[in-house]
Amino acid sequence: MPTEELHRQVVIIGSGPAGLTAAIYSARANLSPLLIDAPADADKQTTPGGQLMITTDVENYPGFANGIEGPELMIEFRKQAERFGTEFLEEWINKVDLQSRPFTLHTDSRVIKADTLIIASGASAKWLGIPGEAKTPNGFGGNGVSACATCDGPLPAFRNKRLVVVGGGDTAMEEATFLTRYASRVYVVHRRDKLRASKIMQEKAFRNEKIEFVWNVDVAEIVGTPEHGVTGVRLRNGADGEHFTLDCEGVFIAIGHKPNTDLFVGQIDMDTVGYLKTNGHSTSTNIPGVFACGDVQDSVYRQAVTAAGTGCMAAIDSERFLDHLPVEMPSGEEITIEGEHITADRQLIITATGEIIQNEPMPE
Ligand SMILES: Cc1cc2nc3c(=O)[nH]c(=O)nc-3n(C[C@H](O)[C@H](O)[C@H](O)COP(=O)(O)OP(=O)(O)OC[C@H]3O[C@@H](n4cnc5c(N)ncnc54)[C@H](O)[C@@H]3O)c2cc1C
């Protein structure tokens, strides 16, 4: 049973690049943010610090000319957030009530009230759950297996190598096409005889001479050695059930991502996959005072630097909201903490009591 109740002006869910950047900005704005992140849990695959905790080299985060290890980068983010007074809590948020402000969040042992909420709960790459896929030393994750071609494709380990991309949707086609810049050959391995990807993405992949399709197969296992990393994938033919090995030096799993938004179903507007809806100009969700940043609202870019960028935006948006300034909603209208609405065309102000006022400066 929850025993303790806390109340904070800014509560942030998630300690990946988005949540920690929001914390740095909120803490420097003297808002004493509380950042809550799930504890390390091997079964649920959570680690404070988010997705970069499960990768090795990060070569594309600006400011690190020689690259940096993912966990090391996240330790630096965290130290910076701590330095300005961020308060940390390692607990799962199990339930939220966003119907009225302050919002209410529940963990196993606490009830937390929040004047503004910044959701940075990220997304999780979907995995096949097959032998050889887990993070090293239990598999080849980080040693030849990846779920992000943009992130890992340019690494020396994948250059001029034979790479396998698993999947048949747009992401798989995009990753395969991208990887042909580096790989000697890219095999797209798919369990059906046709792709789910959009026509334009399929055609682009079919035209690419470096891409070869292997149809109607399931990936049964990723094989290799600790010294050499991945050496192949063991495939099962869907027609006759026979197994065979396809030699390769890298495997990219591209079967989609799942945004961590189950908690918010029925409360915050989402797209069909479950990504939270914001409008790009601001990080506001459809609930005034609730902001979303990072991968939880981004099905397109999904990079640490874009997560950090939107984390900064969310902190500034929540600061503005707490300062009684209008913030832009996904609908294009602006809303203040008092409940004033400014129409999307900026012509009218509708006060919390329903009075309608022209939004024009007073004549001199
Ligand atoms: C293998 C791999 C390699 C990558 N390499 C790169 C790279 O080289 N460069 C790059 O730019 N990007 C890379 N990425 C992508 C990058 O990691 C993500 O874009 C980035 O981490 C997204 O940050 P985020 O803050 O939005 O969320 P995340 O990093 O996903 O963090 C979200 C956090 O919220 C927590 N959380 C979720 N739900 C709850 C809850 N209910 N209660 C409490 N806590 C919760 C999660 O446990 C997690 O810690 C890589 C991703 C992967 C998987």
The ligand as an SDF file (V2000), in Angstrom:
LIG
                    3D

 53 58  0  0  0  0  0  0  0  0999 V2000
   20.7150   -0.8440  -29.3520 C   0  0  0  0  0  0  0  0  0  0  0  0
   20.4440    0.6210  -29.5390 C   0  0  0  0  0  0  0  0  0  0  0  0
   21.4660    1.4560  -29.9450 C   0  0  0  0  0  0  0  0  0  0  0  0
   21.2360    2.8100  -30.1280 C   0  0  0  0  0  0  0  0  0  0  0  0
   22.2710    3.6060  -30.5260 N   0  0  0  0  0  0  0  0  0  0  0  0
   22.0590    4.9260  -30.7160 C   0  0  0  0  0  0  0  0  0  0  0  0
   23.1240    5.7790  -31.1510 C   0  0  0  0  0  0  0  0  0  0  0  0
   24.2510    5.3340  -31.3960 O   0  0  0  0  0  0  0  0  0  0  0  0
   22.8370    7.1010  -31.3160 N   0  0  0  0  0  0  0  0  0  0  0  0
   21.5850    7.6240  -31.0910 C   0  0  0  0  0  0  0  0  0  0  0  0
   21.4080    8.8270  -31.2370 O   0  0  0  0  0  0  0  0  0  0  0  0
   20.5710    6.8330  -30.6850 N   0  0  0  0  0  0  0  0  0  0  0  0
   20.7710    5.5160  -30.5080 C   0  0  0  0  0  0  0  0  0  0  0  0
   19.7340    4.6980  -30.1360 N   0  0  0  0  0  0  0  0  0  0  0  0
   18.4010    5.3120  -29.9530 C   0  0  0  0  0  0  0  0  0  0  0  0
   18.3470    6.0340  -28.5970 C   0  0  0  0  0  0  0  0  0  0  0  0
   18.7740    5.1380  -27.6020 O   0  0  0  0  0  0  0  0  0  0  0  0
   16.9390    6.5250  -28.3250 C   0  0  0  0  0  0  0  0  0  0  0  0
   16.5080    7.3590  -29.3680 O   0  0  0  0  0  0  0  0  0  0  0  0
   16.8890    7.3230  -27.0050 C   0  0  0  0  0  0  0  0  0  0  0  0
   17.3900    6.5440  -25.9460 O   0  0  0  0  0  0  0  0  0  0  0  0
   15.4730    7.7600  -26.6900 C   0  0  0  0  0  0  0  0  0  0  0  0
   15.5210    8.4360  -25.4830 O   0  0  0  0  0  0  0  0  0  0  0  0
   14.2480    8.6600  -24.5510 P   0  0  0  0  0  0  0  0  0  0  0  0
   14.7380    9.5070  -23.4280 O   0  0  0  0  0  0  0  0  0  0  0  0
   13.1130    9.1370  -25.3490 O   0  0  0  0  0  0  0  0  0  0  0  0
   13.8060    7.2270  -24.0120 O   0  0  0  0  0  0  0  0  0  0  0  0
   14.5460    5.9360  -23.4470 P   0  0  0  0  0  0  0  0  0  0  0  0
   16.0090    5.9890  -23.6540 O   0  0  0  0  0  0  0  0  0  0  0  0
   13.7980    4.7990  -24.0290 O   0  0  0  0  0  0  0  0  0  0  0  0
   14.2660    6.0030  -21.8680 O   0  0  0  0  0  0  0  0  0  0  0  0
   12.9670    5.8720  -21.3390 C   0  0  0  0  0  0  0  0  0  0  0  0
   13.0370    5.4630  -19.8720 C   0  0  0  0  0  0  0  0  0  0  0  0
   11.7180    5.5150  -19.2960 O   0  0  0  0  0  0  0  0  0  0  0  0
   11.5580    4.4130  -18.4160 C   0  0  0  0  0  0  0  0  0  0  0  0
   10.1270    4.0860  -18.2260 N   0  0  0  0  0  0  0  0  0  0  0  0
    9.2380    3.6590  -19.1710 C   0  0  0  0  0  0  0  0  0  0  0  0
    8.0220    3.4350  -18.6000 N   0  0  0  0  0  0  0  0  0  0  0  0
    8.1570    3.7340  -17.2810 C   0  0  0  0  0  0  0  0  0  0  0  0
    7.2590    3.6970  -16.1670 C   0  0  0  0  0  0  0  0  0  0  0  0
    5.9860    3.3250  -16.2930 N   0  0  0  0  0  0  0  0  0  0  0  0
    7.7200    4.0410  -14.9340 N   0  0  0  0  0  0  0  0  0  0  0  0
    9.0060    4.4290  -14.7830 C   0  0  0  0  0  0  0  0  0  0  0  0
    9.9130    4.4960  -15.8110 N   0  0  0  0  0  0  0  0  0  0  0  0
    9.4920    4.1430  -17.0430 C   0  0  0  0  0  0  0  0  0  0  0  0
   12.3020    3.2770  -19.1320 C   0  0  0  0  0  0  0  0  0  0  0  0
   12.6420    2.2570  -18.2340 O   0  0  0  0  0  0  0  0  0  0  0  0
   13.5390    4.0300  -19.6690 C   0  0  0  0  0  0  0  0  0  0  0  0
   14.6060    4.0210  -18.7530 O   0  0  0  0  0  0  0  0  0  0  0  0
   19.9420    3.3520  -29.9070 C   0  0  0  0  0  0  0  0  0  0  0  0
   18.9040    2.5090  -29.4720 C   0  0  0  0  0  0  0  0  0  0  0  0
   19.1460    1.1720  -29.2830 C   0  0  0  0  0  0  0  0  0  0  0  0
   18.0310    0.2720  -28.7970 C   0  0  0  0  0  0  0  0  0  0  0  0
  1  2  1  0
  2  3  1  0
  2 52  2  0
  3  4  2  0
  4  5  1  0
  4 50  1  0
  5  6  2  0
  6  7  1  0
  6 13  1  0
  7  8  2  0
  7  9  1  0
  9 10  1  0
 10 11  2  0
 10 12  1  0
 12 13  2  0
 13 14  1  0
 14 15  1  0
 14 50  1  0
 15 16  1  0
 16 17  1  0
 16 18  1  0
 18 19  1  0
 18 20  1  0
 20 21  1  0
 20 22  1  0
 22 23  1  0
 23 24  1  0
 24 25  2  0
 24 26  1  0
 24 27  1  0
 27 28  1  0
 28 29  2  0
 28 30  1  0
 28 31  1  0
 31 32  1  0
 32 33  1  0
 33 34  1  0
 33 48  1  0
 34 35  1  0
 35 36  1  0
 35 46  1  0
 36 37  1  0
 36 45  1  0
 37 38  2  0
 38 39  1  0
 39 40  1  0
 39 45  2  0
 40 41  1  0
 40 42  2  0
 42 43  1  0
 43 44  2  0
 44 45  1  0
 46 47  1  0
 46 48  1  0
 48 49  1  0
 50 51  2  0
 51 52  1  0
 52 53  1  0
M  END
$$$$
